[in-house]
Amino acid sequence: MLDERVYTIPLRRAKSAPRWKRSKRAILEIRLFLLRHTKAEGIILDSSINEKIWERGAKKPPSKIRVKVAENEDGIIEAKLVEGES
């Protein structure tokens, strides 16, 4: 059972996507990273993560992001942006 963890997720693979698809690819990379490291059934990303990725547009996502992860009773992972990162 996963209680609560903080992960720093590298998003450098998103930089290999075409320029106009980089933020979309960064969201996918976050989901893949969390699935790989938590072995969960599903992932729910908070809107604060989405806003942080897209704040500079589709072409320039951040190179890494810090995320706090908690598992609910259904085995689904809920991810939120770490406080002070926005």
N, CA and C of each residue as an Amber inpcrd file, in Angstrom:
protein
   258
   0.8460000  -1.1880000   0.0000000   0.0000000   0.0000000   0.0000000
   0.8890000   1.2490000   0.0000000   0.6510000   2.1090000  -0.9310000
   1.4130000   3.3460000  -1.0660000   0.7190000   4.4330000  -0.2630000
   1.4260000   5.0550000   0.6820000   0.7960000   6.0980000   1.4580000
   0.9210000   7.4480000   0.7660000   2.1140000   8.0740000   0.8400000
   2.3050000   9.3480000   0.1610000   3.7880000   9.5030000  -0.1640000
   4.0840000   9.8440000  -1.4000000   5.4640000  10.0230000  -1.8460000
   5.5700000  11.2670000  -2.7040000   6.7960000  11.7610000  -2.8070000
   7.0830000  12.8910000  -3.6830000   8.0670000  12.4090000  -4.7340000
   7.7200000  12.6120000  -5.9950000   8.5760000  12.2230000  -7.1180000
   8.9840000  13.4650000  -7.9000000  10.2270000  13.4790000  -8.3600000
  10.6780000  14.4690000  -9.3360000  10.6960000  13.7560000 -10.6750000
   9.8040000  14.1590000 -11.5620000   9.6240000  13.4630000 -12.8320000
  10.3760000  14.2150000 -13.9330000  11.3600000  13.5700000 -14.5670000
  12.0570000  14.2180000 -15.6780000  11.1830000  14.2000000 -16.9310000
  11.1500000  15.3040000 -17.6310000  10.3170000  15.4130000 -18.8290000
  11.1600000  15.6390000 -20.0750000  12.4170000  15.2200000 -20.0560000
  13.2790000  15.4740000 -21.2120000  12.8750000  14.6690000 -22.4280000
  12.1750000  13.5400000 -22.2530000  11.7050000  12.7790000 -23.4100000
  10.6360000  13.5500000 -24.1840000   9.9340000  14.4430000 -23.5020000
   8.9210000  15.2580000 -24.1790000   9.5780000  16.2100000 -25.1750000
  10.8490000  16.5360000 -24.9540000  11.5640000  17.4390000 -25.8650000
  11.8520000  16.7850000 -27.2130000  11.7450000  15.4470000 -27.3000000
  11.9990000  14.7740000 -28.5660000  10.7620000  14.7670000 -29.4690000
   9.6100000  15.1830000 -28.9430000   8.3840000  15.2620000 -29.7360000
   8.4330000  16.5110000 -30.6230000   7.6120000  16.5760000 -31.6510000
   7.5340000  17.8070000 -32.4280000   7.1690000  18.9900000 -31.5270000
   7.6180000  20.1740000 -31.8830000   7.4680000  21.3380000 -31.0070000
   6.0310000  21.5690000 -30.5390000   5.0630000  21.4280000 -31.4150000
   3.6770000  21.7480000 -31.0570000   3.0080000  20.6480000 -30.2320000
   3.6960000  19.5160000 -30.0240000   3.1260000  18.4100000 -29.2540000
   3.8410000  18.1760000 -27.9240000   4.7610000  19.0340000 -27.5330000
   5.6150000  18.7630000 -26.3860000   4.8730000  18.7450000 -25.0590000
   3.9320000  19.6460000 -24.8380000   3.1990000  19.6410000 -23.5730000
   2.2770000  18.4340000 -23.4780000   1.6690000  18.0660000 -24.5780000
   0.8260000  16.8680000 -24.5920000   1.6690000  15.6340000 -24.2810000
   2.8660000  15.5570000 -24.8480000   3.7670000  14.4430000 -24.5990000
   4.2510000  14.4420000 -23.1530000   4.4180000  15.6300000 -22.5520000
   4.8510000  15.7200000 -21.1600000   3.7990000  15.1290000 -20.2200000
   2.5260000  15.3650000 -20.4870000   1.4450000  14.7760000 -19.6920000
   1.4980000  13.2530000 -19.8140000   1.7130000  12.7510000 -21.0110000
   1.8310000  11.3120000 -21.2200000   3.0300000  10.7470000 -20.4570000
   4.1470000  11.4550000 -20.4620000   5.3360000  11.0080000 -19.7390000
   5.0860000  10.9500000 -18.2340000   4.3260000  11.8980000 -17.6910000
   3.9830000  11.8760000 -16.2690000   3.1600000  10.6330000 -15.9520000
   2.1740000  10.3460000 -16.7760000   1.3360000   9.1590000 -16.5590000
   2.1650000   7.8720000 -16.6380000   3.0310000   7.7610000 -17.6390000
   3.8550000   6.5670000 -17.7920000   4.8170000   6.3920000 -16.6110000
   5.4150000   7.4870000 -16.1580000   6.3250000   7.4380000 -15.0220000
   5.5980000   6.9390000 -13.7740000   4.4160000   7.4790000 -13.5080000
   3.6750000   7.0860000 -12.3130000   3.1850000   5.6470000 -12.4010000
   2.7760000   5.2060000 -13.5740000   2.3810000   3.8070000 -13.7310000
   3.5640000   2.8740000 -13.4870000   4.7290000   3.2460000 -13.9900000
   5.9240000   2.4160000 -13.8460000   6.4000000   2.3580000 -12.3870000
   6.3220000   3.4690000 -11.6760000   6.8780000   3.5180000 -10.3290000
   5.8880000   3.1480000  -9.2270000   4.6010000   3.1450000  -9.5080000
   3.6310000   2.8200000  -8.4700000   2.8750000   1.5280000  -8.7430000
   2.9310000   1.0310000  -9.9740000   2.2150000  -0.1990000 -10.3590000
   0.7290000  -0.1130000 -10.0190000   0.1310000   1.0100000 -10.3420000
  -1.2620000   1.2670000  -9.9940000  -2.1910000   0.8800000 -11.1440000
  -3.4650000   0.7970000 -10.8390000  -4.5000000   0.5010000 -11.8330000
  -4.7850000   1.7260000 -12.7080000  -4.8510000   2.8790000 -12.0920000
  -5.1780000   4.0870000 -12.8340000  -4.5270000   5.3070000 -12.2040000
  -4.5030000   6.3940000 -12.9580000  -3.8630000   7.6280000 -12.5250000
  -4.8640000   8.7760000 -12.6680000  -4.9590000   9.6100000 -11.6350000
  -5.7430000  10.8340000 -11.7130000  -4.7770000  11.9890000 -11.4840000
  -4.6360000  12.8550000 -12.4840000  -3.7670000  14.0180000 -12.3720000
  -4.5970000  15.2240000 -11.9650000  -4.0990000  15.9720000 -11.0070000
  -4.7610000  17.1840000 -10.5520000  -4.6430000  18.2720000 -11.6220000
  -5.5560000  19.2020000 -11.6170000  -5.5240000  20.2690000 -12.6210000
  -4.3040000  21.1740000 -12.4510000  -3.7260000  21.2280000 -11.2550000
  -2.5410000  22.0630000 -11.0450000  -1.3420000  21.5460000 -11.8560000
  -1.2540000  20.2350000 -12.0370000  -0.1870000  19.6610000 -12.8700000
  -0.3830000  20.0780000 -14.3160000  -1.6130000  19.9750000 -14.7810000
  -1.9230000  20.3580000 -16.1580000  -1.6200000  21.8360000 -16.3970000
  -1.9940000  22.6880000 -15.4470000  -1.7400000  24.1220000 -15.5930000
  -0.2430000  24.4250000 -15.6040000   0.5230000  23.7230000 -14.7720000
   1.9750000  23.9310000 -14.7300000   2.6360000  23.5300000 -16.0470000
   2.2080000  22.4140000 -16.6280000   2.7750000  21.9520000 -17.8970000
   2.4340000  22.9220000 -19.0240000   1.2060000  23.3820000 -19.0580000
   0.7370000  24.2070000 -20.1720000   0.9240000  25.7050000 -19.9680000
   1.5060000  26.1630000 -18.8370000   1.5700000  27.6000000 -18.5630000
   2.4210000  28.3690000 -19.5760000   3.4010000  27.7340000 -20.1960000
   4.2120000  28.3980000 -21.2290000   3.8280000  27.9530000 -22.6320000
   2.6820000  27.2970000 -22.7630000   2.1930000  26.9070000 -24.0740000
   2.5510000  25.4750000 -24.4250000   2.2010000  25.0830000 -25.6410000
   2.4010000  23.7070000 -26.0920000   3.8510000  23.4210000 -26.4480000
   4.6390000  24.4620000 -26.7220000   5.9830000  24.2490000 -27.2410000
   7.0740000  24.1980000 -26.1760000   6.8110000  24.7100000 -24.9540000
   7.8680000  24.8170000 -23.9500000   7.4290000  24.3030000 -22.5820000
   7.2490000  22.9990000 -22.4270000   6.9420000  22.4680000 -21.1000000
   8.1910000  22.5180000 -20.2070000   8.0200000  22.4480000 -18.8890000
   9.2080000  22.4300000 -18.0200000  10.0150000  21.1500000 -18.2180000
  11.2890000  21.1890000 -17.8460000  12.1490000  20.0200000 -18.0440000
  11.9530000  18.9650000 -16.9700000  11.4310000  19.3540000 -15.8070000
  11.0850000  18.3910000 -14.7590000  10.0010000  18.9990000 -13.8820000
   9.3200000  18.1330000 -13.1250000   8.2150000  18.5770000 -12.3000000
   8.1890000  17.7290000 -11.0320000   7.8550000  18.3480000  -9.8950000
   7.7460000  17.6250000  -8.6240000   6.2810000  17.3690000  -8.3230000
   5.9760000  16.1120000  -7.9970000   4.5940000  15.6660000  -7.8350000
   4.4620000  14.8900000  -6.5270000   3.3880000  15.1770000  -5.7870000
   3.0600000  14.4000000  -4.5880000   2.0080000  13.3710000  -4.9700000
   2.2570000  12.1070000  -4.6140000   1.4140000  11.0000000  -5.0480000
   0.8190000  10.3080000  -3.8230000  -0.4910000  10.0410000  -3.8850000
  -1.1760000   9.2980000  -2.8240000  -2.1130000   8.2940000  -3.4740000
  -2.2810000   7.1500000  -2.8180000  -3.1620000   6.1100000  -3.3370000
  -4.4620000   6.1280000  -2.5430000  -5.5970000   6.0730000  -3.2490000
  -6.8720000   6.0050000  -2.5410000  -7.2560000   4.5500000  -2.3070000
  -8.3940000   4.3190000  -1.6820000  -8.7870000   2.9620000  -1.2960000
  -9.1330000   2.0650000  -2.4820000  -9.3760000   2.6320000  -3.6500000
  -9.6910000   1.8370000  -4.8390000  -8.4470000   1.3990000  -5.6130000
  -7.2680000   1.7930000  -5.1410000  -6.0320000   1.4420000  -5.8340000
  -5.6900000   2.3950000  -6.9590000  -6.3550000   3.5420000  -6.9900000
  -6.0970000   4.5570000  -8.0210000  -5.1760000   5.6190000  -7.4270000
  -4.1920000   6.0240000  -8.1960000  -3.2110000   7.0110000  -7.7580000
  -3.7180000   8.4190000  -8.0610000  -3.6150000   9.3010000  -7.0680000
  -3.9600000  10.7100000  -7.2520000  -2.6780000  11.5230000  -7.1230000
  -2.3580000  12.2880000  -8.1470000  -1.1250000  13.0700000  -8.1760000
  -1.4590000  14.5470000  -8.1430000  -0.7140000  15.2830000  -7.3080000
  -0.8760000  16.7270000  -7.1770000   0.4910000  17.3810000  -7.2640000
   0.5020000  18.6390000  -7.6630000   1.7350000  19.3970000  -7.7050000
   2.1920000  19.6710000  -6.2660000   3.4920000  19.5880000  -6.0090000
   4.0320000  19.8400000  -4.6750000   3.8060000  21.3070000  -4.3390000
   3.4700000  21.5910000  -3.0850000   3.2430000  22.9620000  -2.6150000
   4.4680000  23.8340000  -2.8840000   4.2410000  25.0380000  -3.3270000
   5.3350000  25.9600000  -3.5890000   5.9650000  25.8100000  -4.9590000
   5.5030000  24.8920000  -5.7760000   6.0710000  24.6690000  -7.1080000
   5.3980000  25.5280000  -8.1620000   4.2460000  26.0660000  -7.8810000
   3.5120000  26.8180000  -8.8950000   3.9560000  28.2150000  -9.0530000
